[in-house]
Amino acid sequence: MGTPTASPTSATVQLDHGVRRDVNKISLLFTGVGAIIGSGWLFGALYASQIAGPAAILSWIIGAIMIMLIGFSYAELSVMFPVVGGIIRFPHYSFGSFASFSSGWISWLAAAAVTPIEVLATMQYAYPYAGWLMTPVEGEYLVSGYGWLIAIALMALYSTINALGVGVFARLNNILVWWKLAVIVLVIIVFFAVSFNPGNLTAFGGFAPEGLGTIFTAIPAAGVAFSFLGFRNGVEFAGETNNPQRNVPFALIGSVLITAVIYVLLQIAFVTGLPREVLGQGWHQLTFAESAGPLAGLSLLLGVVWLAWLLRVDAIISPADTGLIYAGVTTRLSYANARNDNAPQVLTRLNRRGVPWVSVLLMFVVGCFFFLPFPAWSKFIGFITSAFAVSFAPGCLVIGALRRQLPDQQRPFRLPGGDTIPLLAFFSSSLLVFWSGWSINEKMLIGLLVGYVVFAAYNLFGKHAKPPIDFKSGSWFPVWLLGILVLSYFGEVTPNEPADPALVLPGGDGPVNVGIGALIIAGWSVLIYYYSMAVRLSSRRAAAYIEKTPTDAPNTAG
């Protein structure tokens, strides 16, 4: 009678074969900073001020803390497992195929839309100077005429830059990020120097003219928290940096800290820089007609015409850089899904520069479909932010699961406090999904259901080896998300927001406000956290998934 083999308490980490590790510390940091300071920075200060008044300053601080908690969790994981596309691959280690596909599909779908939407943003900002690019139709800007050629050419350019290797991508991104940092710091300095009215902080209805609750309302409604979601890129590129133990925590935490300071200072500069006469009707009536955004509009009001022109140029460059970054992210998410056996293995094929070139091609083809003249594409941005928040949640649970599955695994960067930080990070992710509102979350639910159809078809009819689905270990995912969606259906995150006529199930105007919703989400997060710990994979299965290689090593194109 044989002696049963003891469960493993650690696993041998297998890195990706064939990828180039050419991304240094600053370049990895800038993949996050460049995505966080996207085109949205031109509008965030205005939207937050309209909702919360001067108290929007606190909204940026609280939003940054929430994202920082999530960033800490991924710092521990990414140092343990410096792989490509970690946000998708980590859940596979602890919860198996069903959980990793659920978060991976929705994350890939959202990321695939970012690059084409940023291309459209670039073209829309250029429209006043090149009217042939787009055609205004009922408030939407649709690609038309020669604009199609420009849109496809930009997608092809981003694809080519990514195919040339992560080193070329990183060097170009560094240049663009330095530009964006220089412009935003210059704006802050000029506003403080030209027009500093500290009385604006209290004179027009007080520091929080609509009540303290608007501080929290502004976090989702003004895009405050979602502005920081680009920190994830330090995780996605962790397998391509030359010193992940040092570079990944630096990039994840540094990108949030740097941009948090910048956004808080920008909000203060904007609030105190406004001439008193524009606030006569209150903060909620504050508007600017300038096409390049409120910062350019304020520059014109203050007589700084050259700064307004600089911001018009930046309005074209900023979304271009964000589009370039997410072209790389989408490529790595496709690669990661294939490495989890949730997508065809052809997506792992690398060219001689260590880039998954089939994934690049897929990103280009899918991205071009987003240029189709459907007016709802602009509203897809809300889906993107909610979907990214969903994709962050599993990693927060993986921290706790792996500490139980592989307690002796080497952890060069270990979070203190046991389950406290991962649980708070999971709570933050859940709040971000709830705060997105029913009108957005319904679209995400539809996208997820489509994904499950794809998953079922791939496993039933695909001619590949059928790996375990691990439904039991991933069962927490649909239960967790369903609970939040039900709460979202009965919630009212943004008061007085008109109902979306395109909803399949009209909702989102119920009695659950931000405060009550947060309390319910807190309890739900605790329940799901410990439920996921109970159904996690066995230590043996987790170790096997981590050690899965070399038979699945990507092929390299000649």
N, C-alpha and C positions, 0 to 999 in steps of 0.2 A: 504494500500500500504506500503510494507516494506521499511525500510531504508537500502540502500546498505552498505555492510560491507566495512570498510576502508581497503586498502591494508596494509599488515604487513610491518613494518620497521626493524624487527629483527626476528630471529628464535631461537628456543631452540636446541642447538647442541646435537646430539645423538651420543655417543661414541660406538665403537664396543663392543658387548657383548662377554664375554668369553675369550678374548685374555689376555695374561699375560703382565704386564707392568714391565718387569725386566731389561730393558735397561737403564743404568745410563748415565750421561752426557758424560763421556769419551768414553764409549762403542758406543754411538750414533755418536760421533765425528769420531771414528775409522772406522765405517762402510763407511763413506765418504772418509777418508784418505786412507784406505786400497784399495778402488776401484780406486781412482785417481792415486795412485802409484801402478799401475799394472805392467804387464810385459813390457809395452811400455816404461817405464822410461829408460830401458836399451838402447834404440835406438833413443829416441826423440832428444837428444842433437846433434847427428850426422846428422839426417835428416834435422833439422832446420839449422844447419851450412852449409850444402851443398846448401841450397836454398838462405839463407840470409847472410851467413858469420857471423861475430861478431854481426851484427845487429839483429840476432836471439834472443839476450837478450831482445830486445824491443818486439819481437813477444810474448814471454811468459808473459810479463807485460800486453800487450794489451789483449791477450786472457783471462788472469785472470780477468781483469776488465769486459769484456763482460759476463763471467760466473757469476761474483759477482752480476751484475745487475739482472740476472735471479734468483740467490740465494736469494736476498733481497725480490723479489716478493713472492717466495715460503715460506720465513720465515713468512711473514704476514699471509698467508693462513694457514700454518701448525699450527700456534699457535691458530688461530681461530677455526680450525677444526682438532684436533690431531687424525686422523683416519689412518687406515692401507691402504697403496696404494694410497696416496693422489694425486699423479700426474694424476691418472686416474679418481679419484672421484671428484676432484674440478670442472673440466669442466661440470660434470653432474649437479652440483648445479645451474650453471648460464645458461647453453646452452642445457641441456637435453641429451637424449640417443644418437642421431646421432653424435653429437660432441664428446661425451665421448667415444663412440665405436671407432670412427675414430682414435683418438689419442691413445686409450687404446689398440686396436688391433695391431697397428704398434709398439707400445712400448713393448707389450708382446712378439711379434714375435722376436724382436731384443734381448730382455733380455733373452729369452729362448735359444738363440744361444750362449750367452756369456759363460756360464758354460762349455758346451762341447768344445767350441773353446779354452778355457783356459786349459781344460784337454789335448787337442791335443798339445797346446803349451808346457805344462809340459813334455809330452812324447817326443816332438821334441827336447827339450833341453837335455833330458836324452838320446836321441838316440846315441850320440857318445860313451856312456858308456854301452848301452844296445841295440845293433843293432837289436835285435829280436823284438823290440817294433813296428817298422814302416818300410815301404819300400819306398825308393825314386823313384818317377815316374815323369819324365819330370819336375823336379824342385819342385814337390809337395811331401809332406810326408804323406803317406796313412797308416792307421792302418792295421796291418797284423798279422796273427798267434796269438800268446799268447797276443799280444798287445790289441786285442779285449777284452780279459778278464780283463786286467789292466784298460782299458778305462771305461768299464762298472762298474768295482769295484770302481773306483774313483767317478763316478756318484752316485753309491749307497752309498758311504761314505758321500758325501756332502748331499745327501737326508736324510740319517739317522741323521746326526748332526743337520740339520734343524728340523727334526721331534722331536728331543729330547727337543726342546724348545728354545726360543730366548735367554734365559740365558746361556745355554751351547754354543750356536752359538757365542754369544757376547764375552764370556770368551776366547774361542779359537781364535777368530778373533783378540782380543786385543794382544795376544801373538805374532801372525804372523805380526801384524802391527808394534809392537815394534821392531821386527827383521828387517823389511823392512826399518823403519826409521833409525835404527842404521847403517845398511849397507850403505844407501845413504849418510848419514851425514859423515860416515867414508871415503867414496869415495871422497867427496868434500874436506875434511881436507887433505887427502893424496895427492891429485892432487895439491892443493895449496902449500903444504909443499915440495913436490918433484920436481915439475916443474911449475914455475910461470913465464910466458913470456908475460908481458903486451903489448909488441910490436906486438903481434899477432892481437891485436884489430884494428890496422891500417896499418900494413906493407904489407899485401898481397891484394892490390886493395882498401884499405880503409875500414872504418867501415861497409859500405854497398856496397860491391864490385859490385853487380849486380843492384844497384839502390834501392831507398827507397821503391819502390813498393813491393820488395821481403819480406819486413817486414810483410806485410799483406798476401802475397801469402803463407808464411810459416805457418801462423796460421791454415789454413785448410790442406795444402799439407803435412806438417810435423807432423800433428796430435797434434798441440799445444793446441788449444781450446778443442779438443775432449778428451785430457788427463784429463781435469777437470770435465768431465760429471758425474763422480762418486759421486759428491756432492749430487745428487738426493736421495741417500740412507737415508739421514736424514729425507726426506719427507716420503719415503716408510715405515720407521719404527717409524714414529711419534706416531702412535697409540699404540706402545709397549714400550714407554719410561715413566719413573715414574714422570717426571715433564716437560711436553712439553713446557710450557710457558718459561721456562729457557733453557731447553736442545736443543730444535729445532733450534732457532736462533744461539746458540753457535755452534752447529754441522754444520749447513749449511754454515755460514760465516767463521767459524774457519777452516773447512776443506779446503776451497779455499785459505784462507790467508796462512795457514801453508805450503801447497803444492806449492803455488806460490813462496814463499820465497825459498823453497828447489829447485824448478826447475830453478829459475833465478840463484841461486848460483851454481847449477850444470852446467848450460850452461856457466857461466863465467869460472868455473874451467876447463871445457872441452876445451873451446876456448884458454885459456891462458896456458893450460897444454900441448898442442900439440907441439912436437918438430918441429922446423922450416923446417926441410928437408921434412916432409910429406906434406907441403903446397906448395911445389915448383910448382905444376901444377894448383894451385888455389883451392878455397874452394869446387867448384862443383865437383872436382875429388877426394875428400877425401873419402877413403874407408878403411875398416878393414875386414880381412878374418876370424877373430875369431868367432866361432859359437855362443858363449854366448853374443855377442854384441860388439859394439865399445868401451865401457868402459873397458871391459876385455882386448880388444886388445890394448888400450892405456896403461893399466897397465903393460902389457908385454913389450911394447916399452920403458916404463920408468924403467923397471927392478924390478917392484913390483909384483913378481910372486905370492906371497901369496894372494894379493888382487884379482888377476885374478881368482884364484881358488875359493875365496869367492864369486865372482860374478857369477861363474859357478853354485855354489850351489844356490845362490839367483835366478838365472834364472829358476830354477826348483820350488823354494818355492813361488816366487812372483805370477806367474799365478795360482798356487794352491789356494792361499788366495783369489784372485779375483774371481776364480770360485766358491769358497765357498760363498762369499758375494752375487754373482748374482743368486746362487741357492735360497737364501732367498728372493731376490728381485722378481724373477720370480714367486715364490709361492705367494707373496703378490699382485702381479699384477693380477694373476688369481682370487684371492679372491676379489679384488676390482672390476674387471669386473663383477663378479657374484653379488656383492652388488649393482651394477648399473642396474641389470636386463639385462645385455648384454651377460650373459653366464649362464649355468645351475647352480642352487642354490646348487647343491651337492658340488661345489667347495668351499663353505663357511663352510663346516663341520669341526669342530675343534676336536682335540684329547684332552686328559685330561691335556696336557701341554699348551693348548691354541694355537696350531699350526693348520692351515688349511691342514690337512693331505691328503685330496684328491688332493689338489693343488700341494702338494709335489710329490705325485705319478704321476700326469700329467707332472710335470717338468722333472721327471726322464725318463718317457717313451718318451716324445718329444725330450729331450736332446740326448738320445741314437740314434735317427734317424740322428743326425748331424755327427755321426761317419761313415756314409756310404761313400764309396770311390769315392766321386765326387770332382774333382780337384778344382772346383770353391768355395769350402767352405772357403778357406783362403781369398778369395776376399769378403766374406760376412761381414768381419769386417767393411769395409767402409759403408755398408748398416746399420750396427748397430749404428754407430756414427750419420749418417744422420737421422735415425729413432728416436733416442733419442732426437735430436735437434727438430724434429717435435713435439714430445710429450711434450716438455717444453713450446712451444708457447701458447697453450690454457690457461695455468695457469696465464700467464702474462695478458691475457684479462680478466680472472675471477676477478682479483683485481679491475679493473675499473667497471666491470658489477655489482659486489656485492656492491660497494659503491653507485651505483644508485638503486639497488634492495632493499638492506637492510642497509640503511645509519646509523641506530642506533645500528647495531650489535656491540657487544663488540669486540674491536681490541686491545689486550694487546701489540702487536707489530705492530705499524702503520707506513707505509712509508710516509715521507713528500713529498710535491710537487705535489699533485694531480695525474694527469695522466702521469707525466713526467717519473718517474722511470719504471712503467709498460710498457709504450710505448717504452722506450729505451731497455728494456728487450725483448720485442716482436721483435724489430728491430734486436737485437743480435741473437735471435733464427732464424729469417728469413735468416740472413747472413750465419749462420752455415749450413743451408740447401742448400743455393745457392752455398756456397764454396765447398760442397761435390762433385759437378760436375755431369754432365749428366750421366756418366757411372754408377755412384752409384744411383743417383736419379731415373733413369729408373727402376732399380730393386725395389726400394722402392715403386714406382707407381704400379708395377705389384703386389707386396705384398699387397698393400692397396686395389687394385681391387679384389683380392682373398678374402680379408677380407669382402668387401661389399657383395660378393656372400654368404659368411658364415652368415653375419648379416641378409640378406634377407631370407635365408633358415631358420634360427633360428626363425625369427618372423613370417614367413608364415606357417611353418610346426611344430614348437615346441609346446608341450602340456602344456605350461605354460601360466600364465596370460599375456596378451599382453599390456605392458605399452606403453604410447605415444612415438612415434619416435622423435618428436620435430625437424623435418627436417628444418623448417624455421629458428629456433633459432640456428641451427648448420650449416646453409647454408654457413656461412662465411668460414668454414674449407676447403671444396673443391675449393672454389673460390680463397682463399689465396694460397693454395698449387699449384693449376693449374698455377697461375701467376708466381710463383717461378720456377716451372718446365719448363715453356715456356722460361723464361729467362735463366735457366740452359742449355736448349737445344741450345740456341744461344750464350752461354757463353764460355769463355776460361779461366778457373780459374787457371790451371797450364800450362803455356806455354810449348810447345814442348813435351807434354805428348802424347805417341802413342795412336791411336784410339783403343778402345776395340772391338775386332772382334765379341764378343758375343752380342753386342747391337741389340735389335729388331729394333729400330729407330736410325741409326747412327747420332750422333750429338755431341755437346760439343766442337766444334772447330770453333765457330763463332766469331763475332767481339766484343762481350761484355766482356771486361776484368774486373779485380777486382775492379778498381776505378769506372768505369761507372756502373758496376753492383751494387755496394754499393749505389750509388746515386739513382738508380731506385728502389732498395729494400727499401730505406728509404721512398720514396714517397708511394710505395705500402703498406708498413707497416702502415703508417698513415691512408690511405684509409680503409684498412681492420679493423684496430683498431676501428674506429668510425662506420664502417658498423656493426661490431659485437655488439657494444653498442646499435645500433638501433634495432637489431633483437633479443636481449637477451630475456630470459624468463621473464614473469611477476613476480612481487614481490611475489605474492601468490604461483605461481608454484615453484619458487626457495625455498621459505620457506618450502613448502611441501616436496621437495626432501631432504632438510637438516634434516627435522624432521622425515623422513621415518623410523619408527620402532614403536613398537616392533614386529609387525607381520612378519617382514622379518629377525628377529634375527637369526644368524647362529645356527644350531643344533650342539650339542656336542656329539662326539662319546663316547661310554661307554668304 
